[in-house]
Amino acid sequence: MKHEVAVLVSQESQSQALVAILSQGPYSPCEVDSMGAVSQYMDGRDKGVLIIDLDSEQVTNAALRELKKKHPLTIIALSAEHLHPKLEESLRHHIYACLGKPADPDELLYMLRSVFT
């Protein structure tokens, strides 16, 4: 059984790399292009998993708070930065895990296994 995973990242090359990693496991990647598209993707779903790039300008505490309030979503974040002071609330309350960029395939697949088991 393939588990669907939404992917919201800004760079095309990074998106392709994530799709390749997810395709190695029992996952079906679904690329979304905005926070609004994530909400549409989640409509009618019991639960979901989102991989999101924290270095993107569109990611804010308010946006993640609203997304989590509306949908049962597990968020796995990716970032090249070690600290995100403006996203402290999200890192504490809304994000399941934050992984470094570029994504390590073993680490990402391990996190996804923990979400889906």
TORLODREN-147600 format. One record per residue: residue number from 1; chain; x, y, z of N, C-alpha, C in turn; residue in three letters. Coordinates in Angstrom, 3 decimals. Atoms other than C-alpha are relative to their C-alpha. Layout:
# TORLODREN-147600
num / chaine / n_u / n_v / n_w / ca_u / ca_v / ca_w / c_u / c_v / c_w / residu
NUM / A / X / Y / Z / X / Y / Z / X / Y / Z / ALA
...
END
This chain:
# TORLODREN-147600
num / chaine / n_u / n_v / n_w / ca_u / ca_v / ca_w / c_u / c_v / c_w / residu
1 / A / 0.838 / -1.186 / 0.000 / 0.000 / 0.000 / 0.000 / 0.883 / 1.250 / 0.000 / MET
2 / A / -0.757 / -1.248 / 0.102 / 1.375 / 3.390 / -1.026 / -0.636 / 1.066 / 0.890 / LYS
3 / A / 0.450 / -1.100 / -0.845 / 1.128 / 6.242 / 1.504 / 0.268 / 1.301 / -0.748 / HIS
4 / A / -0.162 / -1.272 / 0.679 / 0.549 / 9.664 / -0.034 / 0.693 / 1.007 / 0.901 / GLU
5 / A / -0.741 / -1.029 / -0.723 / 2.912 / 12.452 / 1.016 / 0.005 / 1.263 / -0.856 / VAL
6 / A / -0.030 / -1.283 / 0.710 / 2.457 / 16.097 / 0.010 / 1.391 / 0.613 / 0.135 / ALA
7 / A / -1.335 / -0.601 / 0.022 / 5.669 / 17.908 / -0.945 / -0.132 / 1.452 / -0.446 / VAL
8 / A / 0.018 / -1.433 / 0.313 / 5.938 / 21.720 / -0.827 / 1.409 / 0.554 / 0.190 / LEU
9 / A / -1.366 / -0.544 / -0.030 / 9.447 / 22.904 / -1.700 / 0.143 / 0.996 / -1.134 / VAL
10 / A / -0.106 / -1.092 / 0.964 / 10.607 / 25.951 / -3.609 / 0.851 / -0.333 / -1.224 / SER
11 / A / -0.898 / 0.271 / 1.122 / 13.413 / 24.611 / -5.789 / -0.403 / -1.273 / -0.735 / GLN
12 / A / 0.374 / 1.148 / 0.833 / 12.619 / 22.274 / -8.667 / 0.946 / -1.177 / 0.209 / GLU
13 / A / -0.969 / 1.081 / -0.173 / 15.848 / 20.301 / -8.190 / -0.220 / -0.721 / 1.327 / SER
14 / A / 0.261 / 0.593 / -1.302 / 15.051 / 19.734 / -4.515 / -1.291 / -0.829 / -0.042 / GLN
15 / A / 1.258 / 0.717 / 0.143 / 11.508 / 18.677 / -5.400 / 0.222 / -1.333 / -0.707 / SER
16 / A / -0.297 / 1.231 / 0.734 / 12.811 / 16.117 / -7.910 / 0.748 / -0.989 / 0.876 / GLN
17 / A / -0.759 / 0.877 / -0.892 / 15.256 / 14.740 / -5.325 / -0.916 / -0.639 / 1.040 / ALA
18 / A / 0.940 / 0.544 / -0.985 / 12.467 / 14.340 / -2.751 / -0.925 / -1.044 / -0.619 / LEU
19 / A / 0.871 / 0.957 / 0.700 / 10.198 / 12.613 / -5.266 / 0.769 / -1.308 / -0.223 / VAL
20 / A / -0.816 / 1.205 / 0.212 / 13.043 / 10.197 / -6.070 / 0.177 / -0.777 / 1.302 / ALA
21 / A / -0.157 / 0.654 / -1.304 / 13.631 / 9.471 / -2.357 / -1.302 / -0.682 / 0.410 / ILE
22 / A / 1.290 / 0.551 / -0.418 / 9.932 / 8.953 / -1.639 / -0.395 / -1.203 / -0.843 / LEU
23 / A / 0.345 / 1.110 / 0.893 / 9.559 / 6.654 / -4.627 / 0.744 / -1.279 / 0.363 / SER
24 / A / -0.752 / 1.174 / -0.458 / 12.134 / 4.306 / -3.019 / -0.797 / -0.815 / 1.007 / GLN
25 / A / 0.770 / 0.675 / -1.036 / 9.715 / 3.470 / -0.247 / -1.448 / -0.157 / -0.421 / GLY
26 / A / 1.426 / 0.181 / 0.315 / 6.005 / 2.755 / -0.029 / -0.770 / 1.322 / 0.038 / PRO
27 / A / 0.585 / -1.334 / -0.056 / 5.175 / 6.420 / -0.645 / -0.325 / 0.506 / -1.397 / TYR
28 / A / 0.423 / -0.607 / 1.255 / 3.367 / 8.285 / -3.370 / 0.059 / 1.513 / 0.183 / SER
29 / A / -0.125 / -1.441 / -0.174 / 4.588 / 11.900 / -3.558 / -1.017 / 0.779 / -0.819 / PRO
30 / A / 0.937 / -0.891 / 0.670 / 2.101 / 14.624 / -4.442 / 0.546 / 1.420 / 0.153 / CYS
31 / A / -0.592 / -1.333 / -0.062 / 3.732 / 17.936 / -5.317 / -1.100 / 1.059 / 0.054 / GLU
32 / A / 0.906 / -1.143 / -0.121 / 1.851 / 21.046 / -4.176 / 0.838 / 1.269 / -0.113 / VAL
33 / A / -0.795 / -1.192 / 0.281 / 2.865 / 24.599 / -5.043 / -0.254 / 1.185 / 0.922 / ASP
34 / A / 0.266 / -1.109 / -0.923 / 1.453 / 26.724 / -2.213 / -0.679 / -0.533 / 1.257 / SER
35 / A / 0.678 / 0.388 / -1.238 / 0.031 / 26.638 / 1.311 / -1.490 / -0.222 / -0.281 / MET
36 / A / 1.405 / 0.178 / 0.361 / -3.439 / 27.038 / -0.212 / -0.236 / -1.346 / -0.668 / GLY
37 / A / 0.109 / 1.295 / 0.668 / -2.832 / 23.969 / -2.357 / 0.087 / -1.143 / 1.010 / ALA
38 / A / -0.072 / 1.023 / -1.054 / -1.936 / 22.005 / 0.794 / -1.384 / -0.175 / 0.618 / VAL
39 / A / 1.341 / 0.052 / -0.576 / -5.325 / 22.880 / 2.252 / -0.964 / -0.722 / -0.938 / SER
40 / A / 0.840 / 0.689 / 0.987 / -7.046 / 21.756 / -0.958 / 0.333 / -1.487 / -0.048 / GLN
41 / A / -0.451 / 1.389 / 0.007 / -4.976 / 18.558 / -0.957 / -0.592 / -0.762 / 1.191 / TYR
42 / A / 0.472 / 0.651 / -1.227 / -6.142 / 17.803 / 2.603 / -1.520 / -0.135 / 0.064 / MET
43 / A / 1.464 / 0.086 / -0.024 / -9.857 / 18.360 / 1.916 / -0.453 / -1.423 / -0.289 / ASP
44 / A / 0.535 / 1.341 / 0.168 / -11.652 / 15.052 / 2.361 / 0.917 / -1.117 / 0.462 / GLY
45 / A / -0.923 / 1.022 / -0.489 / -8.638 / 13.244 / 3.854 / -0.083 / -0.101 / 1.523 / ARG
46 / A / 0.004 / 0.220 / -1.452 / -8.587 / 11.702 / 7.344 / 1.242 / 0.573 / 0.647 / ASP
47 / A / -1.276 / -0.485 / -0.506 / -4.920 / 12.573 / 7.844 / 0.942 / 0.175 / -1.173 / LYS
48 / A / -0.956 / -0.216 / 1.072 / -1.914 / 13.631 / 5.854 / 1.384 / 0.290 / 0.527 / GLY
49 / A / -1.385 / -0.322 / -0.313 / 1.822 / 14.146 / 5.790 / 0.464 / 1.037 / -1.018 / VAL
50 / A / -0.524 / -1.069 / 0.846 / 3.479 / 17.279 / 4.439 / 1.490 / 0.145 / 0.250 / LEU
51 / A / -1.417 / -0.352 / -0.075 / 7.166 / 17.778 / 3.689 / 0.105 / 1.406 / -0.548 / ILE
52 / A / -0.016 / -1.422 / 0.375 / 7.820 / 21.514 / 3.589 / 1.381 / 0.603 / 0.211 / ILE
53 / A / -1.265 / -0.724 / -0.058 / 10.816 / 23.773 / 2.994 / -0.180 / 1.229 / 0.890 / ASP
54 / A / 0.125 / -1.140 / -0.918 / 11.155 / 26.146 / 5.967 / 0.700 / 1.252 / -0.507 / LEU
55 / A / -0.738 / -1.153 / 0.511 / 13.516 / 28.395 / 4.036 / -0.816 / 0.798 / -1.016 / ASP
56 / A / 0.886 / -0.682 / 0.934 / 10.645 / 29.368 / 1.764 / -0.631 / 1.216 / 0.677 / SER
57 / A / 0.583 / -1.224 / -0.552 / 9.186 / 32.849 / 2.243 / -1.450 / -0.177 / 0.435 / GLU
58 / A / 1.422 / 0.139 / -0.284 / 5.623 / 31.565 / 2.410 / -0.289 / -0.688 / 1.331 / GLN
59 / A / 0.212 / 0.726 / -1.249 / 6.120 / 29.652 / 5.676 / 0.040 / 0.972 / 1.179 / VAL
60 / A / 0.086 / -0.837 / -1.196 / 4.949 / 31.540 / 8.772 / -0.660 / -0.797 / 1.110 / THR
61 / A / 0.676 / 0.643 / -1.129 / 3.786 / 30.568 / 12.254 / -1.514 / -0.008 / -0.214 / ASN
62 / A / 1.451 / -0.111 / 0.184 / 0.292 / 31.801 / 11.421 / -0.498 / -0.982 / -1.062 / ALA
63 / A / 0.427 / 0.908 / 1.071 / 0.093 / 29.791 / 8.193 / 0.008 / -1.456 / 0.467 / ALA
64 / A / -0.069 / 1.384 / -0.490 / 1.229 / 26.553 / 9.857 / -1.030 / -0.258 / 1.093 / LEU
65 / A / 1.010 / 0.140 / -1.061 / -1.045 / 27.143 / 12.871 / -1.387 / -0.222 / -0.614 / ARG
66 / A / 1.303 / 0.134 / 0.651 / -4.088 / 27.584 / 10.616 / -0.133 / -1.341 / -0.725 / GLU
67 / A / 0.019 / 1.273 / 0.714 / -3.173 / 24.554 / 8.521 / -0.221 / -1.163 / 0.967 / LEU
68 / A / 0.151 / 1.067 / -1.000 / -2.838 / 22.352 / 11.613 / -1.360 / 0.054 / 0.690 / LYS
69 / A / 1.310 / -0.147 / -0.628 / -6.058 / 23.751 / 13.085 / -1.100 / -0.595 / -0.883 / LYS
70 / A / 1.016 / 0.463 / 0.944 / -8.030 / 22.858 / 9.945 / 0.146 / -1.479 / -0.369 / LYS
71 / A / -0.243 / 1.342 / 0.540 / -6.412 / 19.517 / 9.070 / 0.878 / -0.836 / 0.939 / HIS
72 / A / -0.865 / 0.913 / -0.768 / -4.942 / 16.456 / 10.873 / 1.244 / -0.321 / -0.836 / PRO
73 / A / -1.159 / 0.026 / 0.876 / -1.522 / 16.919 / 9.313 / 1.272 / -0.193 / 0.809 / LEU
74 / A / -1.332 / 0.151 / -0.572 / 1.947 / 15.693 / 10.246 / 0.961 / 0.735 / -0.913 / THR
75 / A / -0.903 / -0.832 / 0.799 / 4.573 / 18.192 / 9.099 / 1.445 / -0.394 / 0.270 / ILE
76 / A / -1.445 / 0.232 / -0.059 / 8.167 / 17.242 / 8.359 / 0.633 / 1.146 / -0.771 / ILE
77 / A / -0.608 / -1.182 / 0.606 / 10.264 / 20.326 / 7.663 / 1.422 / -0.287 / -0.460 / ALA
78 / A / -1.371 / 0.039 / 0.489 / 13.483 / 20.743 / 5.710 / 0.565 / 1.407 / 0.081 / LEU
79 / A / -0.604 / -1.324 / -0.083 / 15.923 / 23.581 / 6.267 / 1.518 / -0.084 / -0.097 / SER
80 / A / -1.450 / -0.126 / 0.050 / 19.476 / 24.611 / 5.471 / 0.506 / 0.774 / 1.212 / ALA
81 / A / -0.347 / -0.812 / -1.168 / 19.430 / 26.892 / 8.525 / -0.075 / -0.832 / 1.275 / GLU
82 / A / 0.037 / 0.696 / -1.286 / 20.156 / 25.708 / 12.064 / -1.038 / 0.605 / 0.930 / HIS
83 / A / 0.953 / -0.689 / -0.863 / 17.898 / 28.293 / 13.706 / -1.040 / 0.737 / -0.837 / LEU
84 / A / 1.095 / -0.752 / 0.619 / 14.547 / 29.786 / 12.767 / -0.757 / 0.717 / 1.122 / HIS
85 / A / 0.651 / -0.686 / -1.122 / 13.708 / 32.274 / 15.555 / -1.425 / 0.458 / -0.307 / PRO
86 / A / 1.344 / -0.460 / 0.357 / 10.657 / 33.555 / 13.641 / -1.005 / -1.156 / -0.053 / LYS
87 / A / 0.886 / 1.165 / 0.068 / 9.256 / 30.005 / 13.482 / 0.056 / -0.838 / 1.281 / LEU
88 / A / -0.134 / 0.721 / -1.268 / 9.833 / 29.079 / 17.138 / -1.298 / -0.696 / 0.407 / GLU
89 / A / 1.300 / 0.595 / -0.354 / 6.115 / 28.465 / 17.787 / -0.270 / -1.256 / -0.825 / GLU
90 / A / 0.250 / 1.138 / 0.886 / 5.809 / 26.168 / 14.781 / 0.924 / -1.166 / 0.311 / SER
91 / A / -0.952 / 1.055 / -0.313 / 8.943 / 24.245 / 15.672 / -0.362 / -0.711 / 1.302 / LEU
92 / A / 0.398 / 0.611 / -1.283 / 7.609 / 23.646 / 19.187 / -1.321 / -0.740 / -0.077 / ARG
93 / A / 1.369 / 0.511 / -0.076 / 3.965 / 22.935 / 18.443 / -0.539 / -0.676 / -1.266 / HIS
94 / A / 0.656 / 0.445 / 1.230 / 3.255 / 22.175 / 14.788 / 0.835 / -0.921 / -0.887 / HIS
95 / A / -0.882 / 0.770 / 0.875 / 6.281 / 20.499 / 13.201 / 0.468 / -1.262 / 0.719 / ILE
96 / A / -0.365 / 1.300 / -0.561 / 6.901 / 16.792 / 13.851 / 1.517 / -0.178 / 0.035 / TYR
97 / A / -1.456 / 0.138 / 0.086 / 10.556 / 16.845 / 12.714 / 0.539 / 1.043 / -0.964 / ALA
98 / A / -0.679 / -0.938 / 0.891 / 13.008 / 19.250 / 11.109 / 1.317 / -0.640 / -0.419 / CYS
99 / A / -1.183 / 0.657 / 0.542 / 15.657 / 17.715 / 8.850 / 0.817 / 0.996 / -0.806 / LEU
100 / A / -0.878 / -0.873 / 0.765 / 18.649 / 19.319 / 7.166 / -0.181 / -0.173 / -1.497 / GLY
101 / A / 0.005 / 0.061 / 1.458 / 18.887 / 20.124 / 3.483 / 1.437 / -0.120 / -0.470 / LYS
102 / A / 0.942 / 0.837 / 0.735 / 19.647 / 18.415 / 1.256 / -0.456 / -1.183 / 0.859 / PRO
103 / A / 0.583 / 1.073 / -0.797 / 17.441 / 15.658 / 2.617 / 0.840 / -1.265 / -0.101 / ALA
104 / A / -0.686 / 1.286 / -0.040 / 19.240 / 12.506 / 3.712 / -1.059 / -1.085 / -0.208 / ASP
105 / A / 1.040 / 0.998 / 0.289 / 17.278 / 9.596 / 2.181 / -0.313 / -0.921 / 1.182 / PRO
106 / A / 0.231 / 0.912 / -1.131 / 17.756 / 7.263 / 5.181 / -0.755 / 0.691 / 1.128 / ASP
107 / A / 0.646 / -0.757 / -1.080 / 16.744 / 9.939 / 7.690 / -1.460 / 0.300 / -0.337 / GLU
108 / A / 1.362 / -0.326 / 0.426 / 13.671 / 10.989 / 5.706 / -0.891 / -1.243 / 0.002 / LEU
109 / A / 0.792 / 1.236 / 0.040 / 12.473 / 7.423 / 5.120 / -0.249 / -0.533 / 1.414 / LEU
110 / A / 0.182 / 0.401 / -1.401 / 13.008 / 6.644 / 8.828 / -1.111 / 0.821 / 0.643 / TYR
111 / A / 1.038 / -0.871 / -0.558 / 10.858 / 9.643 / 9.828 / -1.374 / -0.390 / -0.538 / MET
112 / A / 1.287 / 0.381 / 0.592 / 8.125 / 8.615 / 7.413 / -0.502 / -1.341 / 0.534 / LEU
113 / A / 0.408 / 1.282 / -0.592 / 8.130 / 5.048 / 8.732 / -0.581 / 0.219 / 1.384 / ARG
114 / A / 0.518 / -0.253 / -1.350 / 7.628 / 6.420 / 12.246 / -1.374 / 0.664 / -0.034 / SER
115 / A / 1.311 / -0.652 / 0.138 / 4.671 / 8.511 / 11.059 / -1.070 / -1.017 / -0.380 / VAL
116 / A / 0.996 / 0.921 / 0.535 / 2.928 / 5.679 / 9.228 / -0.145 / -1.315 / 0.764 / PHE
117 / A / 0.169 / 1.232 / -0.785 / 3.381 / 2.943 / 11.854 / -0.723 / 0.249 / 1.282 / THR
END
